[in-house]
Amino acid sequence: MVNNAAIFYIQDGYNTSGQRLLGRQAAGEGFLKAFVQNSSNDSLYCYTSSRPEFTEFCQRIQPWIIGSRQIGWIPMTNHQALSQVGTLYHPDPMIDKIVWSRRFIDQRAYSVCGVTHTIASMVVMEKIAQLLITPVQPWDAMICTSIAVKTAIDRIFHTQAEYLAQRTGSKPNSLIQLPVIPLGVDCQAFNQGNNTANTRSSLRQELGIPPEDIVVLFVGRLCFYAKAHPVPMYMALEKAAKITQAKIHFVLAGWFENEQEEVNLKQSTKTFCPSVNCIFLDGRKPEIRFRIWSVADIFMSLVDNIQETFGLTPIEAMSAGLPTIVSDWDGYKETVRHEIDGFRIPTLIPPTESGLDLALAYFTNQFNYSSYIAHSSLSINVDIDAATKALILLINNPELRKKMGENGRQRANQTYNWPVIIKAYENLWQELADIRMTATMSTPLISNQPAIPWCDDPFRLFAHYSSSTANQNLMLGLGSMSNPHNLDQIRQNWMTNFGADRRISDQIIDKILATIAQAGSVSIANICQDHAEISPAELLRSLIYLIKFDVLKIQ
């Protein structure tokens, strides 16, 4: 069985404790915790650039380890060791450098597995498009968290392939696997059992909410362009409050992008939903993020932006047994079953080619990313009347709230619970291993050709700069700087000792100098033969380095 993966660890991909809490970070932290707790393998592997990062990884996962686990470090300087694991898991879609780097060793050595989050930014879209010409293999995968995001990636591949066919006369095929595996949630964390009523009562008391009042909950970034424009939600709540005459509290748990955003979101409540008591809470605080679900009767998230791809909070709401009201948009289409777990509210988008000016402005840096998605989201409509109708139905019918909440809880447990998702990951990694054993390799490395066309061996690309090239027949003798005193001066000087970590050790150098002193002169071929355990490339570079400073001399 080869169903394991080394985790490419960078703190930003798995950390939710920062000032800016992003969806990809919550998803990354959830995945890492679930993988540690639910992996069927005895060993966990971490792929990082430094020992301190590996130490941080170990400290981070330690509270989650159940039983005994071996934790192995694979440094980036030894990425060929990934062949022992089988797959490298990267926490985002930016896998191009990894697959290019793999060409320096063996393209069949291991699989690369990325995962999508937002794909709306130019850099991500460009990286995805470039996968058509990077050396991805049929045993690599980009996990799509929803059918919605897979459809978007397929479109990027299609338009890029059409362009390349027009430009070069050849239309490349997409080789990377695009499996759809949703994000997961820890359903147990939302099941507080007998404590649910107590938590609900104490939180409502803290927030000044009477037991009989209706609480509608939104969880997520409090940003009109990066998550959900709040005003349509405000307006739907105001209409529902007037029609039902219910006392409604709208709890928004999240964080603001900046002070201007905070002021506008709060002041807008007085204009668009004066009958509703709006409560803003800092959703970055764990005690808020994990307890707030129990205070609510209904969850609502009318997302209307192009950077959303899956949407984790409706799954969390379903896990908490809440009926959901969500926009019929992106991954929400796949997670919330209309009139079963809640309601999906119709959306409306402008026709194709209505936003070419927005795309050009973004490409030419007239817009930054935030402006680009803001302009786009303001042209996407979520049906306020339909949202109002859904609110009224749920406000007036406690039994419907309970039924939909239970349906959602069951669906979350069966489909989105982390053990289910981790099993899907492991099945995928096993499938990639099977493909790796049999599939035809794409773009095999040709002898004497660079692994990366624009990042070649400098001694091949610039060989013509030199008068001559070192060869195995060169005879080497001792130079004027070979005595211990002079050699020590070279080793102590920063300029002359720079790059020592990429050369043979001082001990090996001393052995070579002793051999040459005894023989008078020795060929490079004989030195390589005497030190066969050392990489020939490293040995040759080191010998020419010694010639450079007259420690050795060509005879």
C-alpha positions in Angstrom: 0.0 0.0 0.0 1.3 3.4 -1.0 -1.4 5.6 0.4 0.7 8.0 2.4 1.9 11.6 1.7 4.6 13.8 3.0 3.2 17.2 4.1 4.7 20.2 2.5 4.7 22.4 5.6 4.7 26.2 5.5 3.1 27.8 8.6 0.8 30.1 6.6 -1.0 27.2 5.0 -2.1 25.6 8.3 -2.3 28.4 10.8 -5.5 30.1 12.0 -4.0 32.2 14.8 -3.0 35.2 12.7 -4.8 38.6 12.5 -6.1 37.7 9.0 -8.1 34.4 9.2 -8.5 33.1 5.6 -10.6 30.1 4.5 -7.6 28.3 3.1 -5.9 28.5 6.5 -9.0 27.1 8.3 -9.2 24.3 5.7 -5.4 23.7 6.0 -5.4 23.5 9.7 -8.5 21.2 9.7 -6.9 18.9 7.1 -3.6 18.6 9.0 -5.3 17.8 12.3 -7.6 15.3 10.6 -4.7 13.7 8.7 -2.7 13.3 11.9 -5.7 11.8 13.8 -7.2 9.6 11.0 -4.3 8.5 8.7 -4.1 4.7 8.4 -0.3 4.9 8.3 2.0 4.6 11.3 4.5 7.2 10.0 4.0 10.9 9.3 6.4 12.8 7.0 7.1 16.5 6.9 8.8 18.2 3.9 10.3 21.6 4.8 13.3 23.7 4.0 14.8 23.8 7.5 15.1 22.0 10.7 13.3 24.7 12.7 10.3 24.4 10.5 10.3 20.7 11.1 10.5 21.3 14.8 7.5 23.7 14.5 5.6 21.1 12.6 6.2 18.5 15.3 5.1 20.9 18.0 2.0 21.8 16.1 0.8 18.3 15.5 1.8 16.9 19.0 -1.6 17.7 20.7 -3.4 15.8 17.9 -1.4 12.6 17.9 -3.3 9.6 19.1 -1.1 6.6 20.1 2.4 6.4 18.8 3.5 7.8 15.5 6.9 8.1 13.8 7.5 11.6 12.4 10.1 11.8 9.7 11.7 14.9 8.2 12.4 15.1 4.5 14.5 18.3 3.9 14.0 20.1 0.5 17.7 19.4 -0.1 16.9 15.7 -0.2 13.6 15.7 -2.1 14.6 12.4 -3.8 13.7 10.8 -0.4 10.0 11.5 -1.3 10.2 8.3 -3.3 10.1 6.5 0.0 6.7 8.0 0.8 5.1 8.1 -2.6 3.3 11.5 -2.7 4.0 15.1 -1.7 1.0 17.0 -0.6 1.0 20.7 -1.2 -1.6 22.9 0.6 -2.5 25.0 -2.5 -2.5 24.8 -6.3 1.0 26.2 -6.8 2.8 23.0 -7.7 4.7 24.0 -10.8 8.1 24.4 -9.2 7.8 21.1 -7.5 7.1 19.2 -10.7 9.9 21.0 -12.5 12.3 20.2 -9.6 11.4 16.5 -9.8 12.9 16.4 -13.3 16.3 16.8 -11.7 16.0 13.3 -10.1 13.3 10.9 -11.5 9.9 12.0 -12.7 8.5 8.6 -11.7 9.9 8.8 -8.1 6.8 10.3 -6.5 3.4 12.0 -7.1 2.6 15.6 -6.4 -0.8 16.4 -5.0 -2.1 20.0 -4.7 -5.5 21.3 -3.6 -7.6 24.3 -4.7 -8.9 27.1 -2.6 -9.6 30.4 -4.4 -8.6 30.4 -8.0 -9.7 33.9 -8.9 -6.4 35.6 -8.4 -4.2 36.2 -11.5 -1.2 34.4 -10.1 -3.2 31.2 -9.3 -5.0 31.3 -12.7 -1.7 31.7 -14.5 -0.1 28.9 -12.5 -3.0 26.6 -13.3 -2.9 27.5 -17.0 0.9 26.8 -17.1 0.3 23.2 -15.9 -0.4 22.4 -19.6 3.2 23.0 -20.4 4.9 22.1 -17.1 6.0 18.4 -16.7 3.1 17.2 -14.7 2.5 13.5 -15.1 -0.7 11.3 -15.1 0.2 10.3 -11.5 -0.1 13.9 -10.3 -3.3 15.4 -9.0 -4.9 18.7 -8.2 -7.7 18.1 -5.8 -10.8 20.2 -6.6 -12.9 20.9 -3.5 -16.1 21.2 -5.6 -17.4 20.5 -9.0 -17.7 24.2 -9.4 -14.0 24.8 -9.1 -13.2 21.7 -11.4 -15.4 23.2 -14.1 -13.5 26.5 -13.8 -10.1 24.8 -14.1 -11.3 22.7 -17.1 -12.3 26.0 -18.7 -8.8 27.5 -18.0 -7.2 24.4 -19.5 -9.4 24.6 -22.5 -8.8 28.2 -23.3 -5.0 27.9 -22.7 -4.9 24.8 -25.0 -6.7 26.6 -27.7 -4.3 29.5 -27.5 -1.3 27.2 -27.6 -2.7 25.4 -30.6 -3.1 28.7 -32.4 0.4 29.9 -31.3 2.4 26.7 -31.9 0.2 24.5 -34.1 -0.1 21.8 -31.3 -2.8 21.5 -28.7 -1.6 19.9 -25.5 -3.7 17.6 -23.4 -4.2 18.0 -19.6 -2.4 15.1 -17.9 -3.0 16.0 -14.3 -5.8 14.3 -12.4 -8.6 16.5 -11.1 -10.5 14.5 -8.5 -13.3 16.2 -6.6 -12.8 15.8 -2.8 -14.6 18.3 -0.6 -13.3 20.0 2.4 -14.1 18.3 5.7 -15.2 19.2 9.2 -14.7 17.6 12.6 -18.4 16.8 13.2 -17.6 15.7 16.8 -16.5 19.2 17.6 -20.0 20.5 16.8 -21.8 17.8 18.8 -21.8 19.1 22.4 -24.4 16.6 23.5 -26.0 17.5 26.8 -23.9 20.6 27.0 -25.5 22.2 23.9 -28.5 23.6 25.8 -26.2 24.9 28.6 -23.9 26.6 26.1 -26.8 28.1 24.2 -28.3 29.5 27.4 -25.1 30.9 28.7 -24.0 32.5 25.4 -27.4 34.0 24.9 -27.3 35.5 28.4 -23.8 36.9 27.7 -25.1 38.5 24.4 -28.4 39.8 25.9 -30.6 37.5 23.8 -33.8 36.2 25.4 -34.4 32.4 25.0 -37.5 32.8 22.8 -35.9 35.2 20.3 -34.7 34.1 16.8 -31.0 34.2 16.1 -29.7 34.1 12.6 -25.9 33.4 12.3 -23.3 34.4 9.7 -19.7 33.2 10.1 -16.9 34.3 7.9 -14.9 37.3 6.8 -16.7 40.5 7.3 -15.9 42.0 3.9 -18.4 43.0 1.3 -16.2 42.0 -1.6 -14.3 39.0 -0.3 -17.1 37.0 1.2 -20.7 38.1 1.1 -22.2 41.6 0.7 -24.1 42.1 3.9 -26.8 44.5 2.7 -28.9 41.8 0.8 -28.9 39.8 4.1 -29.8 42.9 6.1 -32.7 43.7 3.7 -34.0 40.1 3.8 -33.8 40.0 7.6 -35.6 43.4 7.8 -38.5 42.2 5.6 -38.8 38.9 7.5 -38.8 40.8 10.9 -41.7 43.0 9.7 -43.7 40.2 8.3 -43.3 37.7 11.1 -43.1 40.3 13.9 -40.4 38.1 15.5 -37.6 39.6 17.4 -34.6 38.7 15.3 -30.9 39.0 16.3 -28.3 38.7 13.5 -25.0 37.5 14.8 -22.0 38.1 12.5 -18.9 36.3 13.7 -15.8 37.1 11.7 -13.2 39.8 11.2 -13.0 43.1 9.3 -10.4 43.9 6.6 -10.0 47.4 7.9 -11.6 50.2 10.0 -13.5 51.6 7.0 -15.1 48.3 6.4 -16.0 47.9 10.0 -17.6 51.3 10.2 -19.6 50.8 7.0 -20.8 47.3 7.9 -22.0 48.4 11.3 -23.6 51.7 10.3 -25.4 50.0 7.4 -27.4 48.0 9.8 -29.2 51.1 10.9 -30.1 51.9 7.3 -31.1 48.5 6.0 -32.3 46.5 9.0 -33.2 48.8 11.9 -35.7 46.3 13.3 -33.0 43.6 13.7 -30.5 43.6 16.5 -27.1 43.0 14.8 -24.2 41.7 16.9 -20.7 41.6 15.6 -18.2 39.2 17.2 -14.5 38.5 16.6 -14.6 35.1 14.9 -10.8 34.8 15.0 -11.1 33.9 18.7 -11.3 30.1 19.1 -13.8 30.4 21.9 -16.1 32.4 19.6 -15.5 30.3 16.5 -16.3 27.0 18.1 -19.1 27.9 20.5 -21.1 30.4 18.5 -23.1 27.8 16.6 -25.1 26.8 19.6 -26.6 30.2 20.0 -28.3 30.2 16.6 -31.6 29.0 15.2 -30.7 29.6 11.5 -27.5 29.9 9.5 -27.4 32.3 6.6 -24.6 33.0 4.1 -25.5 34.7 0.8 -22.0 34.5 -0.8 -21.8 36.5 -4.0 -18.0 36.7 -4.9 -15.9 34.9 -7.5 -13.1 34.0 -5.1 -15.3 31.5 -3.1 -14.9 28.0 -4.4 -16.3 25.6 -1.7 -17.6 27.4 1.4 -16.8 25.6 4.7 -19.2 27.4 7.0 -22.4 25.8 5.7 -20.9 22.4 6.4 -20.0 23.6 9.9 -23.6 24.9 10.4 -25.0 21.5 9.2 -22.7 19.7 11.7 -24.1 21.9 14.4 -27.7 20.9 13.4 -28.6 24.3 12.0 -30.9 24.8 8.9 -29.1 26.8 6.3 -30.0 29.6 3.9 -27.2 30.0 1.3 -26.9 31.5 -2.1 -27.1 29.1 -5.1 -23.5 29.8 -5.9 -20.2 27.9 -6.4 -19.7 24.9 -4.0 -22.8 25.8 -2.0 -24.7 24.3 -4.9 -23.2 20.9 -4.0 -23.3 21.0 -0.2 -26.7 22.3 0.8 -29.7 20.3 -0.6 -32.5 22.7 -1.4 -35.5 22.2 0.8 -33.8 19.3 2.6 -30.9 20.8 4.6 -32.1 24.3 4.0 -32.7 26.7 1.1 -30.5 27.7 -1.8 -31.3 31.2 -2.9 -31.2 32.0 -6.7 -28.4 34.1 -8.0 -28.0 36.1 -11.2 -24.7 36.9 -13.1 -24.1 39.2 -16.1 -23.8 37.4 -19.5 -20.4 36.4 -21.0 -18.1 39.2 -22.1 -19.8 41.7 -19.8 -16.6 41.9 -17.7 -13.8 42.1 -20.2 -13.0 45.6 -19.0 -12.6 44.3 -15.5 -10.3 41.6 -16.6 -8.1 44.1 -18.5 -8.0 46.5 -15.6 -6.9 43.7 -13.3 -4.3 42.4 -15.8 -2.8 45.9 -16.4 -2.7 46.7 -12.6 -5.4 49.4 -12.8 -7.2 47.2 -10.3 -5.6 45.2 -7.5 -7.1 41.9 -6.6 -9.5 43.3 -4.0 -10.8 45.9 -6.5 -11.2 43.2 -9.2 -13.3 40.9 -7.0 -15.2 43.9 -5.6 -16.3 45.2 -9.0 -17.2 41.6 -10.0 -19.3 40.9 -6.8 -21.3 44.1 -7.1 -22.6 42.8 -10.4 -23.8 39.5 -9.0 -27.4 39.4 -7.6 -28.8 37.2 -4.8 -32.6 37.1 -4.7 -33.6 39.1 -1.6 -37.3 38.1 -1.9 -36.4 34.4 -2.0 -34.1 34.8 1.0 -36.9 36.6 2.8 -39.4 33.8 2.0 -36.9 31.2 3.3 -36.4 33.2 6.5 -40.1 33.5 7.1 -40.7 29.7 6.7 -37.9 28.8 9.2 -38.8 31.5 11.7 -42.5 30.5 11.8 -41.8 26.7 11.8 -39.6 25.4 14.6 -40.3 21.8 13.5 -39.0 22.6 10.0 -35.9 24.1 11.5 -35.4 21.0 13.6 -36.0 18.6 10.6 -33.7 20.5 8.3 -31.0 20.8 11.0 -31.1 17.0 11.6 -31.0 16.3 7.8 -27.9 18.6 7.6 -26.2 17.0 10.6 -26.7 13.5 9.1 -25.4 14.7 5.7 -22.3 16.3 7.3 -21.5 13.1 9.2 -21.9 10.9 6.2 -20.2 13.1 3.5 -18.0 15.7 5.1 -16.7 14.3 8.3 -12.9 14.3 8.3 -12.4 10.5 8.6 -14.5 10.1 5.4 -12.4 12.8 3.6 -9.0 11.5 4.8 -10.0 8.0 3.5 -10.8 9.6 0.1 -7.3 11.3 0.2 -5.6 8.0 0.9 -7.6 6.2 -1.8 -6.5 8.9 -4.2 -2.8 8.6 -3.2 -3.0 4.8 -3.7 -4.5 5.3 -7.2 -1.7 7.8 -8.1 0.8 5.2 -7.0 -0.8 2.5 -9.2 -0.8 4.9 -12.2 2.8 5.8 -11.4 3.8 2.1 -11.9 2.2 1.7 -15.3 1.4 5.0 -17.1 3.6 6.3 -19.9 5.8 9.2 -18.8 5.2 12.6 -20.3 8.2 14.6 -21.5 10.9 12.2 -20.3 14.3 13.9 -19.8 16.5 13.6 -22.8 20.2 12.9 -22.2 22.4 16.0 -22.2 19.3 18.3 -22.1 18.4 20.5 -19.2 15.7 19.5 -16.7 14.4 23.0 -16.8 15.0 24.8 -20.1 15.4 28.3 -18.6 17.3 27.1 -15.5 20.0 24.9 -16.9 23.3 23.8 -15.4 25.3 27.1 -15.6 28.4 25.1 -16.7 26.5 23.9 -19.7 24.6 27.0 -20.6 27.7 29.2 -20.3 30.4 26.6 -21.3 31.3 28.7 -24.4 32.4 31.6 -22.1 35.5 29.6 -21.1 38.8 29.0 -22.7 38.6 25.3 -21.9 36.7 22.7 -19.9 38.1 20.5 -17.2 38.3 16.8 -18.0 39.3 13.6 -16.2 42.8 13.5 -17.7 44.0 16.7 -16.1 47.0 16.1 -13.8 47.0 18.1 -10.6 49.9 19.0 -8.3 50.1 21.2 -5.2 50.0 24.9 -5.5 51.6 27.7 -3.4 48.6 27.9 -1.0 48.5 24.2 -0.1 50.5 24.5 3.1 48.4 24.4 6.3 49.0 28.1 7.1 47.9 29.4 3.7 45.1 26.9 3.5 43.8 28.0 6.8 43.8 31.7 5.6 41.5 30.7 2.7 39.2 28.8 5.0 38.9 31.7 7.5 38.2 34.3 4.9 34.5 34.8 4.2 35.0 35.5 0.5 37.3 32.6 -0.2 35.3 30.1 1.9 31.9 31.1 0.6 29.8 28.1 -0.5 31.6 25.5 1.6 28.4 23.7 2.2 28.2 22.9 -1.6 31.8 21.5 -1.7 33.5 18.5 -0.3 34.5 18.7 3.4 37.8 20.0 4.6 38.7 16.5 5.8 38.4 15.1 2.3 40.3 18.0 0.9 43.2 17.3 3.3 43.2 13.6 2.3 43.4 14.6 -1.4 46.2 17.1 -0.7 48.1 14.4 1.2 47.7 11.9 -1.7 49.0 14.5 -4.2 51.9 15.4 -1.9 53.0 11.8 -1.7 52.5 11.1 -5.5 53.7 14.4 -6.9 50.7 14.6 -9.2 47.4 12.8 -9.6 44.8 12.8 -12.3 41.3 14.0 -11.7 40.1 10.5 -12.8 42.1 8.9 -10.1 40.8 11.3 -7.4 37.3 10.5 -8.5 38.0 6.8 -8.3 39.5 7.1 -4.8 36.4 9.0 -3.6 33.6 7.2 -5.5 31.3 7.8 -2.5 31.2 11.5 -3.4 29.1 13.0 -6.1 31.4 13.5 -9.2 29.8 17.0 -9.8 30.5 18.1 -6.2 34.1 16.7 -6.4 34.9 18.4 -9.7 33.6 21.7 -8.6 35.6 21.4 -5.4 38.8 20.6 -7.3 38.5 23.6 -9.6 37.7 25.8 -6.5 41.1 24.6 -5.1 42.8 25.4 -8.4 41.1 28.9 -8.3 43.0 29.8 -5.2 46.3 28.0 -6.1 45.9 25.3 -3.5 46.1 22.9 -6.5 47.8 23.5 -9.8 47.3 22.0 -13.2 50.6 20.2 -14.2 
